């Protein structure tokens, strides 16, 4: 089915639409024409996802392609399951207007999902060993077995997959067919993809945002689906908790004395703290550390310090110290397990880089 909405031809892969879907599309088009932000709600079970995908796709196809036209759609979901459902709807839509898509986006158009290694890896040994078989320094050692899929991907002897909509299962199938690592293949395809479907964290979490944001054109449409809980996702992305049980190998010292000591010995300023997590990651790569799980405590601390450095003095945060006494510890004279919590109270801090 297709119909005209002012200057936009809307394609829907079904025989008809609900009144709620049409009303939703009207408001969405107004927001796109205004080139601003919008918050839309629609009753559950009335086809919100396909209405949104149909209108945005039709909007892009109906507009003249120039320097200021929309280049990319970033569709963010709460969970991987919702991400796969979105891609299934997108497949139906693209199949119904394949010829039109070819004329606008070209033969190499693509839509894909981006996810973690555990959802994309096709090498069971890699899933168990993680970096032990994929680190660059491992491949230099002829005595250590490496990941053949990663080696083939780095050689780049095969062209990138042709146009289409690639779910996680599709990416794994392509990886097996051409012998490439789907995890790294997806990241390479992000730059050229017309539609990228991912979870919230890939735009909100500072540690992951670079994967998508470095390829995010100013003329892009960003959608946060099921966004009634996005404030919680933003706050969680910018909050960090330190607990003694999880960081048992750290040295304990009074906070004031520790800060003074660090200031004297290292001269750490706010600007330096901003890159604490990145510097640790770079150091671990330089030292060729394979078992990164062993260093999770210091990664947590560096993440804590990085968030402090980036957002110090801006407001919207509080530091909470929780002694966490419980009945069992008091009865058996067990030492308390205190935690230090950097708590974000302003969700706009995480979403602001996306809007900017």
C-alpha positions in Angstrom: 0.0 0.0 0.0 1.1 3.5 -0.7 -0.5 6.9 -0.2 0.4 10.6 -0.4 0.8 12.8 2.7 1.4 16.3 1.3 4.7 16.1 -0.6 5.7 12.7 0.8 4.8 9.3 -0.7 4.4 6.8 2.2 4.9 3.1 1.6 3.4 0.5 3.9 4.0 -3.2 3.5 0.4 -4.0 4.4 -3.0 -3.6 2.8 -4.2 -0.9 5.1 -3.3 1.2 8.2 -5.1 2.2 11.4 -6.4 5.7 12.1 -3.9 5.9 15.0 -1.0 5.1 12.6 -2.1 7.8 10.2 -2.4 10.4 13.0 1.0 9.3 14.3 2.6 9.8 10.8 1.0 13.3 10.5 2.6 14.5 13.7 5.9 12.8 12.9 6.1 14.5 9.5 5.4 17.9 11.1 8.4 17.2 13.5 10.6 16.3 10.5 9.6 19.4 8.6 10.4 21.5 11.6 13.9 19.9 11.9 13.6 19.7 15.7 12.9 17.2 18.4 9.6 15.6 19.2 8.0 13.3 21.7 5.2 11.1 20.3 3.0 8.5 22.0 0.8 5.8 20.5 -1.4 3.1 22.0 0.2 -0.3 22.4 -0.5 -2.8 19.6 -1.4 -0.4 16.9 1.7 -0.7 14.7 3.9 2.1 16.0 7.2 0.7 14.6 6.1 0.1 11.0 4.3 3.5 11.0 7.5 5.2 12.1 9.7 3.3 9.6 7.3 3.8 6.7 6.9 7.5 7.2 10.7 8.2 7.7 11.6 6.0 4.7 9.0 7.7 2.5 10.2 11.1 3.8 13.8 10.4 2.8 12.8 9.0 -0.6 10.5 11.9 -1.4 13.0 14.7 -0.6 15.6 16.0 -3.1 18.9 14.4 -2.5 21.4 17.2 -1.8 24.0 18.2 0.8 21.3 19.0 3.4 19.1 16.0 2.9 18.7 13.2 5.5 21.5 10.7 5.1 20.9 8.1 7.8 18.4 6.7 10.3 19.6 5.6 13.7 16.9 3.5 15.4 17.6 2.8 19.1 15.7 0.2 21.1 15.8 -0.9 24.8 16.7 -4.5 24.2 18.2 -6.8 21.6 14.9 -8.6 21.2 13.2 -5.3 20.3 16.0 -4.6 17.9 15.4 -7.8 16.0 11.6 -7.1 15.8 12.4 -3.7 14.3 14.7 -5.3 11.7 12.0 -7.8 10.8 9.5 -4.9 10.1 12.2 -3.1 8.1 12.8 -6.1 5.9 9.1 -6.2 5.0 9.2 -2.5 4.1 12.3 -2.6 2.0 11.1 -5.7 0.1 7.9 -3.8 -0.9 9.8 -0.8 -2.3 13.1 -2.3 -3.4 13.1 -0.6 -6.8 12.4 2.8 -5.3 15.2 2.4 -2.7 17.7 1.4 -5.5 17.0 4.7 -7.4 17.6 6.9 -4.3 20.1 5.1 -2.1 21.9 3.2 -4.8 22.8 -0.5 -5.2 24.9 -0.6 -2.0 22.2 0.5 0.4 22.1 -1.4 3.6 20.4 -1.6 7.0 22.0 -3.5 9.8 22.1 -4.1 13.6 25.0 -3.4 15.9 25.5 -5.5 19.0 28.1 -7.0 21.3 30.5 -9.8 20.5 28.4 -12.4 22.4 25.5 -11.7 19.9 27.6 -11.8 16.7 30.6 -14.1 17.2 30.5 -17.3 15.2 33.7 -18.8 16.7 32.8 -20.7 19.8 36.4 -20.7 20.9 36.4 -16.9 20.8 33.3 -16.6 22.9 35.1 -18.6 25.6 38.5 -16.9 25.2 37.4 -13.3 24.3 40.6 -11.2 23.6 42.9 -14.2 24.0 42.5 -15.1 20.3 41.6 -11.7 18.7 44.2 -9.3 20.1 46.6 -7.9 17.5 49.7 -9.1 19.4 48.4 -12.7 19.6 48.3 -12.9 15.8 52.0 -12.1 15.7 52.9 -15.2 17.6 53.0 -18.2 15.2 52.7 -20.7 18.1 49.3 -19.4 19.2 46.1 -20.4 17.3 44.1 -17.3 16.3 40.7 -16.6 14.9 40.6 -17.4 11.2 37.4 -15.2 10.7 39.2 -12.1 12.1 42.3 -12.8 9.9 40.1 -13.1 6.8 38.3 -9.9 7.7 41.6 -8.0 8.2 42.9 -9.2 4.8 39.8 -7.8 3.2 39.9 -10.1 0.2 36.1 -10.2 -0.1 33.8 -7.3 -1.0 31.3 -6.0 1.7 27.9 -7.7 1.6 25.4 -6.4 -1.0 22.4 -4.3 -0.3 19.8 -5.6 2.2 18.6 -5.6 5.8 20.9 -7.6 8.1 19.7 -8.8 11.4 22.1 -10.4 13.9 21.3 -13.8 12.5 21.9 -12.5 8.9 25.3 -11.0 9.9 26.3 -14.3 11.4 25.2 -16.2 8.3 27.2 -13.7 6.1 30.2 -14.1 8.3 30.1 -17.9 8.0 29.6 -17.7 4.2 32.5 -15.4 3.4 34.7 -16.4 6.4 34.6 -12.9 8.0 34.1 -11.9 11.6 30.5 -10.6 11.9 31.4 -8.5 15.0 34.0 -6.4 13.1 32.1 -6.6 9.9 29.1 -4.8 11.4 31.3 -2.0 12.7 32.8 -1.5 9.3 29.3 -1.5 7.6 28.0 1.2 10.0 29.7 4.1 8.1 28.0 3.3 4.8 24.7 1.9 6.2 21.5 3.9 5.5 19.8 2.5 8.6 21.5 1.4 11.8 19.5 -0.3 14.5 21.1 -0.6 18.0 20.3 -0.5 21.7 20.2 2.8 23.7 23.7 2.2 25.1 25.4 2.8 21.7 24.4 6.5 21.8 24.1 7.1 25.5 27.0 5.3 27.2 30.2 7.3 26.8 32.3 4.1 26.5 30.3 2.9 23.5 28.9 6.0 21.8 32.0 6.5 19.6 31.0 3.4 17.5 27.9 5.1 16.2 28.5 8.8 16.8 31.7 9.1 14.8 29.6 8.1 11.7 26.6 10.1 12.7 25.9 12.8 10.2 24.3 16.1 11.2 21.5 15.3 8.7 20.5 12.1 10.5 17.2 11.1 12.1 17.6 9.5 15.6 14.8 7.5 17.1 14.6 6.2 20.6 11.8 3.6 20.7 9.9 2.9 23.9 11.5 6.1 25.3 9.3 6.3 28.4 12.2 4.7 30.3 15.0 6.6 28.6 15.7 8.9 31.5 16.6 5.8 33.6 18.9 4.6 30.8 20.6 8.0 30.7 21.1 8.1 34.4 22.4 4.5 34.5 24.9 5.3 31.7 26.4 8.2 33.7 26.4 6.6 37.1 29.1 4.4 38.7 29.4 2.4 41.9 32.5 1.3 43.8 32.2 -1.5 46.3 34.9 -3.0 48.5 33.8 -6.5 47.8 34.3 -6.0 44.0 37.6 -4.1 44.5 39.2 -6.1 47.3 42.7 -5.6 45.9 42.7 -1.8 46.2 44.6 0.0 49.0 42.3 1.6 51.6 43.0 5.1 52.7 41.0 8.1 53.9 39.5 10.0 51.0 41.0 13.4 51.9 44.4 12.0 52.4 44.2 9.9 49.2 43.2 12.9 47.1 46.0 15.1 48.5 48.5 12.3 47.9 47.4 11.8 44.3 47.5 15.6 43.7 51.1 15.8 45.1 52.5 12.8 43.3 50.7 12.9 40.0 49.3 16.4 39.7 46.0 15.0 38.4 43.6 17.8 37.3 40.1 17.7 36.0 41.2 17.7 32.3 43.4 14.6 33.0 40.6 12.7 34.7 38.5 13.0 31.5 40.7 10.6 29.7 41.3 8.2 32.6 39.3 5.3 31.1 40.8 5.8 27.6 44.3 5.9 28.9 43.8 2.7 30.9 42.4 1.0 27.7 45.4 2.2 25.7 47.8 1.0 28.5 46.3 -2.4 28.5 46.6 -2.7 24.8 50.3 -1.5 24.9 51.1 -4.1 27.6 49.3 -6.7 25.6 47.0 -7.8 28.5 44.8 -10.7 27.4 42.8 -11.5 30.5 41.0 -8.2 30.9 38.5 -9.6 33.4 41.2 -9.6 36.0 41.4 -5.8 35.7 37.6 -5.1 36.0 38.1 -3.4 39.4 40.5 -0.8 38.1 38.4 -0.3 35.0 35.5 0.5 37.3 37.5 3.0 39.2 38.8 4.6 36.0 35.3 4.9 34.7 34.3 6.5 38.0 37.2 9.0 37.6 36.4 9.7 34.0 32.7 10.6 34.7 33.9 12.8 37.6 36.3 14.6 35.3 33.8 15.1 32.5 30.9 16.3 34.5 32.6 17.9 37.6 31.2 21.3 38.4 28.2 21.0 36.0 25.7 19.9 38.6 23.2 17.1 38.3 25.3 14.6 40.2 25.8 13.6 43.8 28.2 11.3 45.5 26.6 8.9 47.9 28.5 6.9 50.5 26.5 3.9 51.8 27.9 2.0 54.8 25.5 -0.9 54.0 25.2 -2.4 57.5 22.9 -5.4 57.6 21.5 -7.5 60.4 23.8 -10.4 59.7 27.0 -8.2 59.8 25.9 -6.6 63.1 25.1 -10.0 64.8 28.3 -11.7 63.7 30.6 -8.6 64.0 31.3 -8.7 60.2 32.9 -5.6 58.8 30.6 -3.4 56.8 30.8 -3.4 53.0 30.5 0.3 52.1 30.0 1.5 48.6 30.7 4.8 46.9 28.1 5.8 44.3 28.4 8.5 41.7 24.7 9.1 41.0 23.5 11.1 38.0 20.2 12.9 38.5 20.0 14.8 35.2 19.2 12.5 32.3 19.6 15.4 29.8 23.4 15.2 30.3 23.5 11.8 28.4 21.1 12.8 25.7 22.6 16.2 25.0 25.5 15.0 22.8 22.9 13.2 20.6 20.9 16.3 20.1 23.9 18.5 19.5 
